[in-house]
Amino acid sequence: MANEQPHRVALYWAPRPESALWQAGCQWLGRDAATGERRTQPAIDGIAAGVFEALTAEPRRYGWHATLKPPFRLREGTGLLDLDQAVQTLAGQFKAGTLPALRVEPLGNFLALRPQGTPVAANALAAACVEALQPLSRPLSAEDLQRRRRAPLTPHQDALLQRWGYPWVFDEFRFHCSLTGPFDGLDAGSREALMQAADHRFNHLPPEPLNSIAIFIEPTPGADFQLHRHWGLST
């Protein structure tokens, strides 16, 4: 098997493709990152289909997930085989468990599925992914740094960006599955309709296991992210 190097890789928590949450999330976003198939998005009263499609464009490209280690480029001379081996080793150091109940709520200026209470195990897993996989990560380019700094950052967040390639890690990390991109400009009635539709779709689902690390890949610049594989945590 060739040790290929996609444009970027990411470490995510993602439900298994056979799960109810994976199917619900993929339909909401309009794409299945495991198969690459487009899905028919649900109709939401009060929101035009084109508006909803645009609202979900950003998370649709990245696939249905919660980030553990955000997208990064592999160092020269390393590839997916090296990443698979490193993630397999890391996954074996953590015990499988269950996430706190996930509920729909705003996070900043977008809508997300968030755990109720502090997800201690998920936070620890994310921190380990960031730190343990950093040796495989290529340093950010000047262009990447400039792009990341377009969002207002505190001095602490900027220091995290320079050290780890992303400002929202460790104490700045918030476990979430993005349901929309930014909804700036969306009127209050549309936001309420969106929240109600998301509540109806996601808030009745059973608790989810925290039992694997998923590798997603961006094959070429700007391509949709694809599910590469799950590595199971220790049982």
Contacts in CASP RR format, 6 or more apart in sequence:
PFRMAT RR
TARGET T0000
AUTHOR 0000-0000-0000
METHOD contacts of the structure
MODEL  1
MANEQPHRVALYWAPRPESALWQAGCQWLGRDAATGERRTQPAIDGIAAG
VFEALTAEPRRYGWHATLKPPFRLREGTGLLDLDQAVQTLAGQFKAGTLP
ALRVEPLGNFLALRPQGTPVAANALAAACVEALQPLSRPLSAEDLQRRRR
APLTPHQDALLQRWGYPWVFDEFRFHCSLTGPFDGLDAGSREALMQAADH
RFNHLPPEPLNSIAIFIEPTPGADFQLHRHWGLST
1 81 0 8 1.000
3 78 0 8 1.000
3 79 0 8 1.000
3 80 0 8 1.000
3 81 0 8 1.000
3 82 0 8 1.000
4 79 0 8 1.000
4 80 0 8 1.000
5 74 0 8 1.000
5 77 0 8 1.000
5 78 0 8 1.000
5 79 0 8 1.000
5 80 0 8 1.000
6 74 0 8 1.000
6 80 0 8 1.000
6 217 0 8 1.000
6 218 0 8 1.000
6 219 0 8 1.000
6 220 0 8 1.000
7 73 0 8 1.000
7 218 0 8 1.000
7 219 0 8 1.000
7 220 0 8 1.000
7 221 0 8 1.000
7 222 0 8 1.000
7 223 0 8 1.000
8 71 0 8 1.000
8 72 0 8 1.000
8 73 0 8 1.000
8 217 0 8 1.000
8 218 0 8 1.000
9 71 0 8 1.000
9 72 0 8 1.000
9 73 0 8 1.000
9 74 0 8 1.000
9 80 0 8 1.000
9 83 0 8 1.000
9 215 0 8 1.000
9 216 0 8 1.000
9 217 0 8 1.000
9 218 0 8 1.000
9 228 0 8 1.000
10 62 0 8 1.000
10 65 0 8 1.000
10 67 0 8 1.000
10 69 0 8 1.000
10 70 0 8 1.000
10 71 0 8 1.000
10 72 0 8 1.000
10 215 0 8 1.000
10 216 0 8 1.000
10 217 0 8 1.000
10 218 0 8 1.000
10 225 0 8 1.000
11 67 0 8 1.000
11 68 0 8 1.000
11 69 0 8 1.000
11 87 0 8 1.000
11 129 0 8 1.000
11 133 0 8 1.000
11 213 0 8 1.000
11 214 0 8 1.000
11 215 0 8 1.000
11 216 0 8 1.000
12 65 0 8 1.000
12 66 0 8 1.000
12 67 0 8 1.000
12 68 0 8 1.000
12 213 0 8 1.000
12 214 0 8 1.000
12 215 0 8 1.000
12 216 0 8 1.000
13 65 0 8 1.000
13 66 0 8 1.000
13 67 0 8 1.000
13 68 0 8 1.000
13 122 0 8 1.000
13 125 0 8 1.000
13 175 0 8 1.000
13 210 0 8 1.000
13 212 0 8 1.000
13 213 0 8 1.000
13 214 0 8 1.000
14 22 0 8 1.000
14 33 0 8 1.000
14 63 0 8 1.000
14 64 0 8 1.000
14 65 0 8 1.000
14 66 0 8 1.000
14 212 0 8 1.000
14 214 0 8 1.000
14 216 0 8 1.000
14 227 0 8 1.000
14 230 0 8 1.000
15 21 0 8 1.000
15 22 0 8 1.000
15 64 0 8 1.000
15 208 0 8 1.000
16 22 0 8 1.000
16 212 0 8 1.000
16 230 0 8 1.000
17 32 0 8 1.000
17 34 0 8 1.000
17 35 0 8 1.000
17 227 0 8 1.000
19 208 0 8 1.000
20 205 0 8 1.000
20 206 0 8 1.000
21 102 0 8 1.000
21 202 0 8 1.000
21 205 0 8 1.000
21 208 0 8 1.000
22 34 0 8 1.000
22 64 0 8 1.000
24 201 0 8 1.000
24 202 0 8 1.000
24 205 0 8 1.000
25 64 0 8 1.000
25 177 0 8 1.000
25 201 0 8 1.000
25 202 0 8 1.000
26 32 0 8 1.000
26 33 0 8 1.000
26 39 0 8 1.000
26 63 0 8 1.000
26 64 0 8 1.000
27 39 0 8 1.000
27 40 0 8 1.000
27 41 0 8 1.000
27 42 0 8 1.000
28 41 0 8 1.000
28 42 0 8 1.000
28 56 0 8 1.000
28 64 0 8 1.000
28 179 0 8 1.000
28 198 0 8 1.000
28 201 0 8 1.000
28 202 0 8 1.000
29 39 0 8 1.000
29 41 0 8 1.000
29 56 0 8 1.000
29 59 0 8 1.000
29 60 0 8 1.000
29 63 0 8 1.000
29 64 0 8 1.000
29 179 0 8 1.000
30 38 0 8 1.000
30 39 0 8 1.000
30 40 0 8 1.000
30 41 0 8 1.000
30 56 0 8 1.000
30 60 0 8 1.000
31 37 0 8 1.000
31 38 0 8 1.000
31 39 0 8 1.000
31 60 0 8 1.000
31 63 0 8 1.000
31 224 0 8 1.000
32 38 0 8 1.000
32 39 0 8 1.000
33 63 0 8 1.000
33 64 0 8 1.000
33 65 0 8 1.000
33 216 0 8 1.000
33 224 0 8 1.000
33 225 0 8 1.000
33 226 0 8 1.000
33 227 0 8 1.000
34 226 0 8 1.000
34 227 0 8 1.000
36 224 0 8 1.000
36 226 0 8 1.000
41 49 0 8 1.000
41 52 0 8 1.000
41 53 0 8 1.000
41 56 0 8 1.000
42 197 0 8 1.000
42 201 0 8 1.000
43 49 0 8 1.000
44 52 0 8 1.000
44 193 0 8 1.000
44 194 0 8 1.000
44 197 0 8 1.000
45 193 0 8 1.000
45 197 0 8 1.000
46 189 0 8 1.000
46 190 0 8 1.000
46 193 0 8 1.000
47 55 0 8 1.000
47 190 0 8 1.000
47 193 0 8 1.000
47 194 0 8 1.000
47 197 0 8 1.000
51 190 0 8 1.000
52 194 0 8 1.000
55 180 0 8 1.000
55 181 0 8 1.000
55 183 0 8 1.000
55 186 0 8 1.000
55 194 0 8 1.000
56 179 0 8 1.000
56 180 0 8 1.000
56 181 0 8 1.000
57 181 0 8 1.000
58 178 0 8 1.000
58 180 0 8 1.000
58 181 0 8 1.000
58 182 0 8 1.000
59 178 0 8 1.000
59 179 0 8 1.000
59 180 0 8 1.000
59 181 0 8 1.000
60 224 0 8 1.000
61 222 0 8 1.000
61 224 0 8 1.000
61 225 0 8 1.000
62 71 0 8 1.000
62 178 0 8 1.000
62 216 0 8 1.000
62 225 0 8 1.000
63 216 0 8 1.000
63 224 0 8 1.000
63 225 0 8 1.000
63 227 0 8 1.000
64 177 0 8 1.000
65 177 0 8 1.000
65 214 0 8 1.000
65 216 0 8 1.000
66 113 0 8 1.000
66 122 0 8 1.000
66 175 0 8 1.000
66 176 0 8 1.000
66 177 0 8 1.000
67 126 0 8 1.000
68 125 0 8 1.000
68 126 0 8 1.000
68 129 0 8 1.000
68 130 0 8 1.000
68 213 0 8 1.000
69 126 0 8 1.000
69 129 0 8 1.000
69 130 0 8 1.000
69 133 0 8 1.000
70 165 0 8 1.000
70 166 0 8 1.000
70 168 0 8 1.000
70 169 0 8 1.000
71 218 0 8 1.000
71 225 0 8 1.000
72 133 0 8 1.000
72 137 0 8 1.000
72 138 0 8 1.000
72 165 0 8 1.000
72 166 0 8 1.000
73 137 0 8 1.000
73 138 0 8 1.000
74 82 0 8 1.000
74 83 0 8 1.000
74 136 0 8 1.000
74 137 0 8 1.000
74 138 0 8 1.000
75 135 0 8 1.000
75 136 0 8 1.000
75 137 0 8 1.000
75 138 0 8 1.000
76 138 0 8 1.000
78 136 0 8 1.000
80 215 0 8 1.000
80 217 0 8 1.000
80 228 0 8 1.000
82 136 0 8 1.000
83 133 0 8 1.000
83 136 0 8 1.000
83 215 0 8 1.000
84 215 0 8 1.000
84 229 0 8 1.000
84 231 0 8 1.000
86 132 0 8 1.000
86 133 0 8 1.000
86 136 0 8 1.000
87 133 0 8 1.000
87 213 0 8 1.000
87 215 0 8 1.000
87 231 0 8 1.000
88 231 0 8 1.000
90 128 0 8 1.000
90 129 0 8 1.000
90 132 0 8 1.000
90 133 0 8 1.000
90 213 0 8 1.000
90 231 0 8 1.000
91 212 0 8 1.000
91 213 0 8 1.000
91 231 0 8 1.000
91 232 0 8 1.000
91 233 0 8 1.000
91 234 0 8 1.000
92 231 0 8 1.000
92 232 0 8 1.000
92 233 0 8 1.000
92 234 0 8 1.000
93 128 0 8 1.000
93 234 0 8 1.000
94 121 0 8 1.000
94 124 0 8 1.000
94 125 0 8 1.000
94 128 0 8 1.000
94 233 0 8 1.000
94 234 0 8 1.000
95 121 0 8 1.000
95 233 0 8 1.000
95 234 0 8 1.000
95 235 0 8 1.000
96 209 0 8 1.000
96 210 0 8 1.000
96 211 0 8 1.000
96 212 0 8 1.000
96 232 0 8 1.000
96 233 0 8 1.000
96 234 0 8 1.000
96 235 0 8 1.000
97 121 0 8 1.000
97 209 0 8 1.000
97 210 0 8 1.000
97 211 0 8 1.000
97 233 0 8 1.000
98 207 0 8 1.000
98 208 0 8 1.000
98 209 0 8 1.000
98 210 0 8 1.000
99 115 0 8 1.000
99 119 0 8 1.000
99 121 0 8 1.000
99 122 0 8 1.000
99 207 0 8 1.000
99 208 0 8 1.000
99 209 0 8 1.000
99 210 0 8 1.000
100 115 0 8 1.000
100 116 0 8 1.000
100 117 0 8 1.000
100 118 0 8 1.000
100 119 0 8 1.000
100 207 0 8 1.000
101 115 0 8 1.000
101 116 0 8 1.000
101 207 0 8 1.000
102 113 0 8 1.000
102 114 0 8 1.000
102 115 0 8 1.000
102 116 0 8 1.000
102 177 0 8 1.000
102 202 0 8 1.000
102 205 0 8 1.000
102 207 0 8 1.000
102 208 0 8 1.000
103 113 0 8 1.000
103 114 0 8 1.000
103 115 0 8 1.000
103 116 0 8 1.000
103 202 0 8 1.000
103 203 0 8 1.000
104 111 0 8 1.000
104 112 0 8 1.000
104 113 0 8 1.000
104 114 0 8 1.000
104 179 0 8 1.000
104 195 0 8 1.000
104 198 0 8 1.000
104 199 0 8 1.000
104 202 0 8 1.000
104 203 0 8 1.000
105 111 0 8 1.000
105 112 0 8 1.000
105 114 0 8 1.000
106 112 0 8 1.000
106 195 0 8 1.000
107 114 0 8 1.000
107 174 0 8 1.000
107 176 0 8 1.000
109 182 0 8 1.000
109 183 0 8 1.000
109 184 0 8 1.000
110 178 0 8 1.000
110 179 0 8 1.000
110 180 0 8 1.000
110 181 0 8 1.000
110 182 0 8 1.000
110 183 0 8 1.000
111 178 0 8 1.000
111 179 0 8 1.000
111 180 0 8 1.000
111 181 0 8 1.000
111 183 0 8 1.000
111 194 0 8 1.000
111 195 0 8 1.000
111 198 0 8 1.000
112 176 0 8 1.000
112 177 0 8 1.000
112 178 0 8 1.000
112 179 0 8 1.000
113 176 0 8 1.000
113 177 0 8 1.000
113 179 0 8 1.000
113 198 0 8 1.000
113 202 0 8 1.000
114 174 0 8 1.000
114 175 0 8 1.000
114 176 0 8 1.000
115 122 0 8 1.000
115 175 0 8 1.000
119 175 0 8 1.000
119 210 0 8 1.000
121 210 0 8 1.000
122 175 0 8 1.000
122 210 0 8 1.000
123 173 0 8 1.000
123 175 0 8 1.000
125 210 0 8 1.000
125 213 0 8 1.000
125 233 0 8 1.000
126 169 0 8 1.000
126 173 0 8 1.000
126 175 0 8 1.000
127 169 0 8 1.000
127 170 0 8 1.000
127 173 0 8 1.000
129 213 0 8 1.000
130 164 0 8 1.000
130 166 0 8 1.000
130 169 0 8 1.000
130 170 0 8 1.000
134 164 0 8 1.000
137 165 0 8 1.000
140 148 0 8 1.000
140 161 0 8 1.000
140 162 0 8 1.000
140 165 0 8 1.000
144 165 0 8 1.000
145 161 0 8 1.000
145 162 0 8 1.000
148 161 0 8 1.000
148 165 0 8 1.000
148 166 0 8 1.000
148 167 0 8 1.000
149 158 0 8 1.000
149 161 0 8 1.000
151 167 0 8 1.000
153 161 0 8 1.000
153 167 0 8 1.000
156 172 0 8 1.000
157 167 0 8 1.000
157 168 0 8 1.000
157 172 0 8 1.000
158 167 0 8 1.000
160 166 0 8 1.000
160 167 0 8 1.000
160 168 0 8 1.000
160 169 0 8 1.000
160 170 0 8 1.000
160 172 0 8 1.000
161 167 0 8 1.000
164 170 0 8 1.000
168 174 0 8 1.000
179 198 0 8 1.000
179 202 0 8 1.000
180 194 0 8 1.000
183 191 0 8 1.000
183 194 0 8 1.000
186 194 0 8 1.000
210 233 0 8 1.000
211 232 0 8 1.000
211 233 0 8 1.000
211 235 0 8 1.000
212 230 0 8 1.000
212 231 0 8 1.000
212 232 0 8 1.000
212 233 0 8 1.000
213 230 0 8 1.000
213 231 0 8 1.000
213 232 0 8 1.000
213 233 0 8 1.000
214 227 0 8 1.000
214 228 0 8 1.000
214 229 0 8 1.000
214 230 0 8 1.000
214 231 0 8 1.000
215 227 0 8 1.000
215 228 0 8 1.000
215 229 0 8 1.000
215 230 0 8 1.000
215 231 0 8 1.000
216 225 0 8 1.000
216 226 0 8 1.000
216 227 0 8 1.000
216 228 0 8 1.000
217 225 0 8 1.000
217 226 0 8 1.000
217 228 0 8 1.000
218 224 0 8 1.000
218 225 0 8 1.000
218 226 0 8 1.000
219 226 0 8 1.000
END
